[in-house]
Amino acid sequence: MFTTRFSNFVQINTARVNDCVSDAYNGPMTSIDRLLNYFKPEHYNLSLQLDRRERQFSGTVTVSGALKHSKDWIKLHAKDLVIETVVVNGKDVDFCCRDDELTISRIDSTIAKQIVVIGFSGKITDPMHGLYPCYYKQDGVDKELLATQFESHHAREVFPCIDEPAAKASFDLTLTTETNITVVGNMPVKNQQINDEHMITQFETTPVMSTYLLAWVTGDLHKITAQTNNGTEVSIWATPAQPADRLAFALDIATRTIDFFNDYFNTPYPLPKSDHVALPDFSSGAMENWGLITYRETALLVDPKTSSLDTKRQVALVVAHELSHQWFGNLVTMEWWNDLWLNESFANFMEYVAIDQLEPSWNVWLEYASHEVIQALRRDALPGVQPIQTDVNHPDEISTLFDPAIVYAKGGRLLRMVYTFIGPEAFQAGLKQYFSDHAYSNTVANDLWKSLELASGENITKLTRPWMTVSGYPVVSLHTVGDHVEITQEQFSIGLNGASAKLWPIPLASNNPAIPRLLNDRTARVPLNDLADNSTILLNAASTSHFITNYHNSIKQRLFSSLGKITEIDRMGLLNEQLLLAQTDLLPAADLIDDLISYRGETSDAVWNVISLVLHDLRKYVEDDDPSDDRLRRLAADLARPVYQSLGWNSQPNESDADKLLRSTVISLMLYGRDAEAGRQAAEMFRSSSVEDLDPDLRISILAHAVRVGLTPSIIEDLIQLHQSTVSSELREDLTVALTATTELSVAKNLLDMIKNPKQIKPQDAMSWIVMMARNPHLRELTWSWLRSNWVWIESVYSSDKSYDAFPRYFATILSTKKQLEEYVAFFEPKRDNIALQRSIDVGLSELRHRVNLIENQSSAVRSRLAQLQPIR
């Protein structure tokens, strides 16, 4: 039945294109024409028949709304749909489809409420947006789900609509599917009818919301359920291939997080249910569809026996992130994509606020500082990076906005700066007012700042505007000049020469009360008499503001000699600042070696993460020189050895979570350092246990070591087979890390062949394989060559995905030689006319040029300093 109707749709639509009235069409879509300017939808009644086996769907949508102009046409978004019929106010009209728009002509514009009824069909396709299949195995049998992904502008691929965030409307959804499956939507099921061939599921009406939040999942699913204190039903769903006990951790976190946000925002969660579904195929980490949040399996499922502590922490943060969106993004939505940060920056910040309250022993603000802060500072220092708030003038620009380091991490960092500056009570009061004023509507940045200003009495708009609208951030230099300390700001940039006129209002957040609260000017001076004798001066305590500090001479020496007296988050921040400064001419890269030695004996895992980053960064100076590479590895082992010997390989009763994470980090460094005893212990643990039974916090290190040294003749084949057969998505990720650690080119060529086979490596995971292989110095040249040779395939899989621009971005962070720079230019320069790639290529090219020059200028000094090192005792 569906095949016949689909064929008829094609024929009818082709005939009707010639009837389109020309004055309703404005030429090719080279810029964004917001259709909400012409028609305001109020309600959609959407009925779809889903034919999973034939990979197609058909349906009707009734859109009721009001014209906002006096002409006789309406435009809706419609992409890759076949339109059969259009009736407006009970009468046939003319229509045509062009440039992802459906133009409906010859309507009666005098009617106040327009009712548009459209018959249409479309295809279910593998790219993970619109309506797409998810593939999995259960007991060796191939099975499928159907799922949706509409953000940012993919609802138009499934039904005609105004696919813009400000075009909020309510939805009635009816799905006709095969029988004996589960059908889940944004709202609870209102009615369900089953006959011999089909099941018809009707859902309750949604609140008014943006089209990108509409969602459903159909297939064989099971769930576990709990209730919040307010009676909201919370359910975690997965395929039957996933045991029920893997759903329990997320259920506990989700239920408690909703309770927390209900109280924190003083605005109850507005839907009767909150469903969370683990999908076998999913492009992003998770998606905040209102009432039906979808996730990658790795972002939701936790095995109580074999999941690592890091996995539990990451799952909790992702769940809290998506639940924060139920308020920031869903209840109150940005007016347009230029204010995407109102969604993502807030979720990025609030996930940590929530989990810090729910699991205080995790100390997630350390995780925030070692991940979000570092990510934002590294990316935002590059010339040409987008600001938090950026104009969107072309449809292809929308998908490029989701830069995790900027719209997520930097934006979240800005909110943490405001939170710290005005205090938690004023911040919370401002958010309560924000939701009270703007529930079920759309906002711009000034709406939020107004709420926070009323609550705090501070001029938040003035404070935040420079941080929001321009890229980059300042470096604050601190040095003694005569009888005073001079504090100076200038733009910090990796790869940009020349002074900048930019100025920021900087909350200095110093540990010393004599330092001013806010630096508004280029320079401030503090008399030495105002400072306590021999006191250390630290700026940006707890890393709450978006800048770095360049401590000069005695001020830096005093800080490094007092590391034991400052907090671990500040020790971490101080070392990260040295790492960033060493990417420029502000600090010689060789100085990082002595900075590292100062941190020997460090006992914080978060700080050790930064130590690992510094060691990794130094590798670029020694990769083509075996003696220097050996010396750097020996330095890593010497630094880690005291903690390694203290913790050993086995967890102790009542051991802290921090020590579990620290053990994993230092063992990884000892193995990188080729420590013989650590290598023997890793080999013994591999041989004496099945892969599944390895300590989950050590599993990656043990497996990667086993692959690198080839512990068994069949290790590659065995791990590939396990990768194909396991239902644990977490274990699959660990196996990916291990397999891509190989040093054998023949193995790597086989892995690269696997990437293009979706039955071996899922498209959602292919990029991870490619990037991890490129980061392996032994495989970098091979992988870089493979990428260029297989770009047509990459385009076919990723060109419509939000991650498409990540390829030039990631490879710009990995390549390092003059030859590779020339190849990067030759390969990507011709692709700059693709708006989806343009910014990523430009930023990447600047970064890569700078890295090549930095390596040329700094390698000799780094190698010389390593050669001078004596064994550390």
N, C-alpha and C positions, 0 to 999 in steps of 0.2 A: 504493500500500500504506500509506504513512504517513498519508494523509488519512483513510482509512477507520478506521484504528486510533484516530486522534486523536478522531474523532467518537464512536466507541464509548466512549472514556474519559470524555468529558463526560457521556454518558447514565448510565453506571454510577456515576460518582462522585456525581452528583446524587441517585441513589436511596439511596446508602449513608449520606449525611449524617444521615438521620433515625435511623439505628441507633446513633449515637454515645452512649456512656454519659456521662451528665451530670456525674458527680462527678469526671471527669478533666479537666473544663474549668473554668477559674477566672475567666471573664469577659473583657471586652475588654482588649487589651494596652495599658495606660496606663503601665506600668513594665516593666522588664526582668526576666523570670523566667528565670534561667539553667538551661537544660535539662540541662546537665552535672551538675547536682545530683541528677538522677533516673536518668540512664543514661550510662554511659561507653563510647563506641564504641572498639573496638580495631582494626578493619579494615573497609574498604569494598571490595567488588568491584563496580565500576560498569561497565555495558555500555550504550552509547548508539548509536542509529542516527540519523545527522544527515541531514536532508533540506533541503539548502540552497535548492533551487529552490522548495519549498513552504513554506519558512520555519517548519519545525517539527522537533521531535526526539521520540523515544520511547526508552524503555529500562527496564532493571531495575537495582536496586541491592540488594546483600546486605550488611547491616550486622551485624557480630558485635560483641558487647560485653556489659557486665555491668550489671544493675540496681543502683542505689544506694539503693533504698527497697523496702518490702515490699508495695506496692500492685500492682494488676493492670493497669497502664498504662505506656506509654512515649510520650514526646513527642519529635518531631523538627521541625526547621524545614523548611517547604516553602512557597514563595511563587509564586503564579501557575502552579502545576503542577496537572495533572489526574491524580488517583490512580485507577488501575484496580483493582489488587489489592494486598492485604497478607496475607502469610503469616508467622506467627511460630512458630518451632520446628516447622515442618511442618504447622501447623494454621491454618485460616481464622480471622480475628479481626474485630472491628468497628473502624471507623476513621472519623474525620471531619476536615475541614480548616476552620480558622477562625483569623483574625488571624495569618496566616503560620506557623501551626503545624499539624502533622499529629499528631493524638492517636490512638493505637492502644490499644484496650481489650480486656479479657477475655483477657489473657495469663496464662501460668502463671508466677507470680513465684518459684516454688521452684527453677526451673532456673537454675543458676549462670551459664551462658553463653547469652545470648539471641541467636538468629539471626533477623533480620528481613529478609524478601524483599519488595520493593515494585516493582510495575509502574506506570509513570507516563509522561506526555508533557508537552510544553510548546512554547512558541512561540519562534522566533528573532526578536528585535525590534531595531530600530535604536538605541535608547539604549545607550550604550557600557559596559554592565555585563551580568553574566550571560554568556550566549552571544549574540554579535551579529555582523553582517556588516561587513566593511571593503570599501570601494569604491575602485577605482582604474582607470586607463586604461592600456592597453599598445598602442602603435601605433594609437591612436584607438578601440580596442575596449574596451567596458566589461567589467570583470572584478571578481571578489569573492574575499575570504578569509573564513573564519570564525575568530573568536578569542574568548577568554574574558577576563573581568575580574571576579574574585571578591572582592577587598578593597573595602570592609570586610566586608560581610555579604550577598554576592550569590551565593554557592555554592548557597544554598537556592532560587534561581531556576532551577537546572538539575537538581538532584537532592535528594531528601530527605536531611537530614544534621543533625548538631548543629553549627551554624555559629557556633562560639565559638572564640576563639584557644586556650583551654586544652584543648579537646576534640581532642587530637592522636591521630591514627591513621595506619596505613599504607593505601595505596591500590593496588589493581589496576585498571587502566583499559583498556577495550577500546572502540574506536571503529569503527563501520561507516559508510563514506563512499562517495562516488562514486570511480571509478577515475581513474588518471592525474593524481593530485595528490600533494602532500607532506603528511604528517601528523606533527606534532612535539608531544611531550609532555614532562612533567617528567623522565622517565627514557628510556633508550634503548629502541628497538623490540625486543621479544622475539620476536615472530612476526608475519608478515603474509601473508594469503591474498587472492588476487585471482580473481574470477570475471567473468562477462560484465557484470554489473550493479553489483557492489559490491566494495569493498576492506575487509577486516577487519584492523585493526591492534591488536595486543596489546602493551602496554608492560610493562617489568619493574616489579617492586614498588617503591614509593617507601619511603623511611624514614618513621618516624612524623612527621607534620607537621600543621599546622592546615589546615582546609578552604579558607581564603582563598588558600592557596598552590598549590592544584591548578590546572593550566592545560593548554591545548592550542591549537594553531593548525593549520588545514587550508587547503590551497589550492596555487596554483602559486608555488613558492618556489625560490630558489637560494641557495647559501651558499659561503663560503670558510672554511677550517679551519686551526687550528694546535694545538699541544699545549703545556701547561705543563711545567715542569721535573719535576713529579710524574706526568706522563702523562695529565692530564685533557684531554679533547678540548674545544676551544673553537671554536664556530662562530658566525658572523654571518650572519643570514638576511635576505633582502628579496625583494620581488616582482621578476619579470624586467624590470619597467619601470625598475628602478634598476641601473645598470651595476655590475659587480663591483668596480671600483676604488673605489667609494664605501664599500665595506665594510672596506677594508684598515686604515684608521686605527683604527677601533673594535676590530678584531681584535688589533692590536698592544697597545693600551691594556688590553683585557680580559685578555689572556694574562699580561702583566706584573703587572697588579693582583692576579690570583689568586696568582701567585708571591709577591708582597709580603705579602699577608694570610696566606698559609700560614705564612710565617716570623714575621710580627709577632704573630699570635695563638697560634703554636705548636700549631695545630690544623689539620690538613689539610682542604682543601675536601672534603666528604664524599661528593659524587656523582661518577659516572664521566664526566659531561659538563657543559658550561655553554653553553647555547644562548642567543643574543641575537637577537630578531626585531624588525625595523622594520615597524610596522603603519601602513597608510595612514590608519586612523581609530583614535584613541586619546584618551581623555578627559584623562588625566594626562600627565606627562612620561614616566614609565616605571613598571614594576611588577616587583617582585622575585621573582616566582614561582620556586620552588626548581628550579634546573636549566633553567628556560625563562623568561628575563627578556624582557618585552615593552616596546617603546618607541614613542613617536612617531618618525616618520622623521627629524624635525629633531634628535632627541636621540641618534641613533645614526649617521647617515650623514654622511660628509664627502667632498666632491668635492676631489680633490687639486689641481685647477687653480683652482677658483672659490670654495672655501669660505674664509671669513675666519678670521683667527687667533682671534677671539673665539668663533666656532663650534667650532673645534677644542678650545679650552679648555673650553667648556661641555659638549661631548660627553664629553670625558675625565672631567670631574667627575661627570656623570650616571652613566656606566658604573661608576666607582669607588663611587659612592653605592649603586647597586643590588647590586654585588658585596659591599660591606660587609654588606648585609642578609642575604647567604647565611649569615653567622654571626649578626649581630645582627638577630633577627627570625625567621629560619628555623631555624637550629640551636638557638638559645635564643630563646624567644618570650615576650612579655609575657603575664601571667596574664589580664589583662582590658584593655579599651580605655582605662581611666584611666591605664595605664602605656604608652600608645602611644609616648611619648617614648623608651622603651628601644629601640624600633626606629628611629624617625626622627631623633631627636637624635643618636644615635650614628652613623648613616649620614651625616648632615649634617656631623659633625665629621671622621669617618674618611675621607671622600672627599678632604678637603684634606690630611690626613696622608699618604695614599697618593700623590696626584698631586704633592705637594711633593717626595717622594722620587723619583718616576719622571721628572718634568720640572722640575728645580730652577730652570732658567732662566726659567720662567714666573712664579716668585715668587707662588704662588697665595694665600699668606696676605695679600697686598695685596688680591687679589680678595675674599677672605673679609671683610676689614675694610671694603671699600667696598661690599659687597653684604649679606652675612649680618648683620654687626654693625649697619649702619645700618637695615636692615629690622627687626631685633629691637627696637632702641631706639625707633624711631618708633611701632611698633605697641604695644609694652608700656607706653608712657607714657599710653595712653588709658584712662580709667576703664571698668571692666566687662569688660576683656579677660580671657579664660580664663588661668588659671595653666598651667604646664607639665604638672602632674599634676592632673587634674580628675575629679570624679565623673561617672559616666555612669549615668543612672537611667531613660532612656527610649530606645527604639530609634532615634528620629529624631535623637538627640543624637550618635550615633556618627559620622555623616558630617560633623558640624560640628567635629570634633576636629582635622582636618587643616589647622589654621591655619599656613601656611608661616612666618610671622614668629615664632610661639611654639613649637609642638611641634618644628619643624625648627630655625629659626635661634636662638631664645633657648635652647632645650635644648642645641643644639650649643655655644653660647657658654658655658653653664654647665659643660659637659664640658671645654672649653678652659681655663676658669678652674681646674678641679680639676687638669687636666693640668699647668698651669703651677705651681700651688701645691705639688703633691707631687713634681713632676719627671717627665720622660718615662720613666725607667727603672722607677720605682715604678708608674706608670700602666700601662705595658705588662705588667709582672709581674702586676698585679691583674687585667688582662683575661685573661691566660693561665689564671689560677686560676679565673676566672669561667666560662670555657668548659669547663675540666676538670670543674668541679663540676656544671654545669647543662646539658650537651649533651643535646639531644633532649627537653628539658623546658621548663617555664614558670617565669618568675621575676617578682618584684616589685622595686621600687627598692632595698629594703634588702639584697637579695641582691648587687646590684652594689656598694653602698657597703661591705658586709662584705668583699668581695674586695679592694677598694682600700684599706680600712683595714688589713687584714692585710699588704698589700704595703708600705704607707707608714708605718704607725704613727701616722697622723693620724686625728682624729675627723671623718671625711668626712660622716657623717650629720648631725652638729651644724652643720657648715659649709653643707651644701646644703639642709637642710630649709626654711629661710625662702625660699630662692630657688625651690623646687619648688612649694610649696603655696599661695603667694599671688601675685597678679599685681603688676606694677610693679617698680620698681628705685629706688635712691637717687641723689640728686645730692649730691656731696661738695663742700662749700664750703671754700675755702682762702683765708684772709686773715690779715694781720698785725695783731695786737692787742698793743700795748705791746712787751714784750721777748720775745714768742713768736709762733709761727704757730699759729693755731687751725684745726683740722680738724673739720668738723661734717657730719653726715649727716641728710638728711630725704628723704621720698619725693618723687620727681620726677613731676609729672603735668601733662599737657596737658588743661586743661579741668576740673580738680577743685580747688575752693577749700577752704581750711582746712587746718590741720595734721593730719598723720597720726602715729599712734603706732607705726607699723611701724619695726622695726630690722632691719638685715641685718649678718651678719659679712662684712666687705668686705676681700678681699685688695687692698691699695692699690697694690701693684706700682709703687713709686716708683723714679725714677732716683737718688734721694738716700737714702743709707743711714740718715740720721737719722730718716726717716719710718717709723713703725711698720709692720710687715709686715701686720698685721690690725687693722682698726677694728671692735671689737665694740660699743662704746658710742656714745652720741649724739655725744660730743665728745672729741677728744684734743688735747693741746697739746704743741708741740715748741719748746724754747727756741731763740731765734735764735742763741745762742752755739754750738749744736750743728750749725748749718748753715754751710757754707763761704761766705765772703764773696762777694757778687754771684753766687751760684750760682742757676741756674734750678731750680725745683721742678716736676717733672712727675709726675702720678699716672697710673696705669693705662697704664704703658708697653706698647707693642705692642697696646694695646686688648684685653687678655686677661681683664679682669673686666667684669661687667655693671653698670656705673654710668657716670655722666658727672661731670665736674668743673667747678665754677664758680670760676674763678680771679679773685680780686678785685684791683683797683687795680694796685699795682706788680708783683705776682706775674704778672699777665696781661701787663702791658707788657713785662716782661723776657722772657717767653716769645715774644711776637710780634716782639721785636727780635732774637731769636736763632733764627729759623726755620731758617736755614741750618745750624744746629748740631744740630738734632734730626732723627731718622729720618723718612723719608717716611711711614711708617705712623703715626707720632705727629703729623706735620703734618696728615695727613688726619683723625686723631681729634680734634685740637684744633679744626679748622674745623667738623667735624660737631657737636661739643659746642656751639659758638657758634650753629649753626643750630637745634639743639634748644632751647637756652635762649631763643632769640628767638621760640619758639612760646608762651612764657609771659611773665610780667611780670619775669622775672629778667634780661632783656637787651632793650633797645629794638631793634626790627627794623632801624631805620636804621643801627645800629652795624655790621650785617653788611656794609654797603657799604665802610666803612673796613677791616674785616677782609679783605675780598676784595682791596682794593688792596695790602695787605701781602703777598699771595701772587703778585703780578705777577712774572713771571720763573720761576715754578715749572716744573719739568721732569719731574715724575712724573705719568704718566697716571692712576694711582690717586687722586692728590690732585686732579687736574683733574676727575675724576668728581664729587668733592664740591664743587668750585667750580661745576660745572654745576648741581648740586642746589641750591646757594644761589641762583644766578641764577634758576633755575626757581621757587624759592619766592618770590623777590621779585616775580615777575611778578603774583602775586595782588593786589599793592597798586597796580598800575599798568594793569591790563588795560582799564579803562574810561576811561583818560586818555591820549590819543595822544602829547602831548609827553613825558610821563613814560615811556611805553613806549619811545619813541625814545631817550631818554637811557639807559635800562637796556640797550637793545640796543647802543648805542654803548660803554657800559662793558664789555660782554662782549667786543666786538671789540678794544677797547683792551687788555684784559687778555690776550687770546689772541695778539695780533699778534706779540710778540717770538718766541714759540715757533713760530708759523705761518711767519714769515719764515725762521726757522732750518731748519725741516724741509722746507718746500715741499710739493709735491703728489706727488712721485715717490719711491718707495722707493730706497734706495741699497744697493749691494753690502755684504753683511755687516752690514746694519742690525739692531739689536736688536729683539726682539719688542716691548719696551716702547715704542720709538720708533714702530713701526707703529701701535700702539694710540693713542699720544699724537697722532699726525698726524690720525687719524680724529676724535678728540675736539675738537681745536682748529679743524679745518676746519668741523665742525658748528657750533661757536660763532661762527666768523667769518661763516658764512652766516646764522645767527640774528641776528647783529649787522648784517646787510645791508651788509657790506663790498663795495664795488663790484668790486674786483679779484678777490676770492674768488668772487663771483657770475659774473664773466666766465669765470674758469677752470673753474668747475663746468659752465657752459653749453658751453664748448668740449669738455670731456671727454665730455659727454653726446652731443654731435653727432658726435664723431669716433670713436665706438665703439658696438658693439652693447651692449645691456644686459648680456648674459651675459659680455661681455669686460671690463666695468668692473672696476677694482681692487676685490676683494671687501671690503676694509676701508673703502673709501670709497663703496661702491655706494649705501648707504641715503642718505647725505648728498646725493650727486649727484642721485639720483632724486627725493628729496623736494623739493629745490630746483627741479628741472625742473617738477614738478607745481605747486608754489606759484606760480611765475611764468608757467606755461603756455608752455614753450619751443617747443612745436609745436602746431598746431591740433588734432591727433588724439592728443595724448599720453595722455589718459585712456583712450580706446578702445584704444590700442596696449598700454598697460600692463595693462588688464583682460584683453585677449585673451591676453597672455603669461602672466598669472596663471592663466588657465584651461588653457593648453596645456602649460606646463612640467611636467616630472616632478621638478624639483628643489624639495624642500620648503623648503630654505633660501631659494632665490630667491623662492618664493611669500611667505614671511614678509617679506622685504625689500620686495617689491612692496606688501604690505599696509601697511607703515609709510609708504611713499611715497604711495600713493593716499589714505590717511587724512590726509595733510598738506594736502589741497586747502583752499582758502578759498572755493570756490564752492558755494553751498547747493544748486544744481541737481544738481551732481555728487554731493554728499553724499546727497541724497535717493535717487539711483539706487543708490549703494552700500548704503544702508540697505535698499532693496528686495532687493538681492542677498543680504543676510544671511539672509533667510528661505528662500532657494532652495538646498537642499543640493547641487544640481548645480553651483552657482556658488561657494558658500562652504561648506566642510565644517562641520558642527555643532561639531566640536572646535575650530575656529578662530573661530567667531562671536563669542565673548566678547572675543577680542583686537580684532576690528574695532570692536565697540561701545565698548570702553574707550578705544581710541586715538582714535576720533572724538570721544568726550566730552572727552578731554584737549586737543583742539584748540579754542582759545578761539572760533574762528569757527564751529565746529559744535556747541558744547556745548549750547546751548539747544535746537537741533533734535534732537540725540541724546537728551537728557533727556526731551523730549516724546515721542519715538519709543518709548523704553523703557516709559513709562507706558501708551502706547496699545497696545503689543504685549506686555504682560505675560502674557496668556493663552498666547501662543506660547512665551514664555520658560519658563513653567511646564511646558508640554508637553514641552519639550526638556531642561530642566535640573533639574526638581524632584526627580528621583531621583539626581542627580549630586552628587559632593562639592563641586563648584564653585558650587552653587546660591546659597549664602549670600554669595558674592563680589559679587553685584550690588549689594545695599545697601552693602556694605563699600567697593567701588570708587567708587561715586557719592558716598559721603560724603567721600571724599578729593579729589573733583574740583569739586563744586558750591561756590559761594562767596557768593551774594547772599542778602539777606533773603527775597526772593521765592522763590528756590529752596529755602531752608530751610522756608518755609511749605508749599511743594509736597511736599517730602520727608516732612514730618510727615503731611500729608493722605494721601499715597499709601502710605507704609510702616507708619504706626501701626496701621491695621486688619489688617495682616499679622503682627502680633506674636504672634498665637495659634498661628502655625506655628512649632513648636519649632526646626525647621531654620533659621529666619530670625531668631528672637527676639534672640539675643545680638548678631548682626551689625547688626540695626536699632538696638538700644539703644546699642551702641558708636558706630555711625555717626552717630546723632543727637547724641550728646554731642560728637563731634569736629566735626561741621558747625556746631553752635551756637557752639562756641568759635572756629572759624575766622571765622565771620561777625562776631563781636564783635572779634576780633583785627584784621581788615581795617578795621573801622570806627574802631578806636582808633589804629592805627599808620599808616594810609595817608598821612595828611597829612605826618607826619615823614619817611617814606620818600621821598615825592615832593619835599619840600623839600630833602632831602640830595642827591638826584639833580640837582636844579636848580643846586645850588652847585658841582657837580663841574666841574673844568677838564679839558680833554683830557690824558690820561696820556701822558707821553713816556718 
